[in-house]
Amino acid sequence: MGELPDDFADNLARILDPDDHEAAAEIIEAATMLDDVGLRRFLQLFAARVRCSDGPVTAEEIRAFLQQAARARR
């Protein structure tokens, strides 16, 4: 897999709720600790949310994606 684009962080910041950047970063970091299946599920949930709505993504939404992804392997 290649490296992330140079503007990845800027693009991510644009879709996140400005009040939730720090919390979102912590949740996304926690998602990187998931196994491959869980991380894939987390990213699928996140991507689907971004595709279906133009509104900013909140930390609460990202936290729910992490919880769903973590349960996916149980």
Steps between C-alpha positions, in 0.01 A plus 500: 500500500629845413546798723218735584475807277677811627168679545330213687496678838357817344228302321413314819486823699251644249249218553523492880297721730744780594410464869588130493844490335690394812247237608470371144877463475506294820220274375663453160827414673315238707355357178852430376532249785219285355588186310482515121135398486399753764700781342350421160151515651577829675624655176198370309262654754690829497512514120130418468416784737712747304337391173142527628513842668673831440479594867807487723576165661486516879718322750189323631437353154861386470482347848191303393687376190786384723261318733323329208829400343631360828186288539524372143753233600320375811 
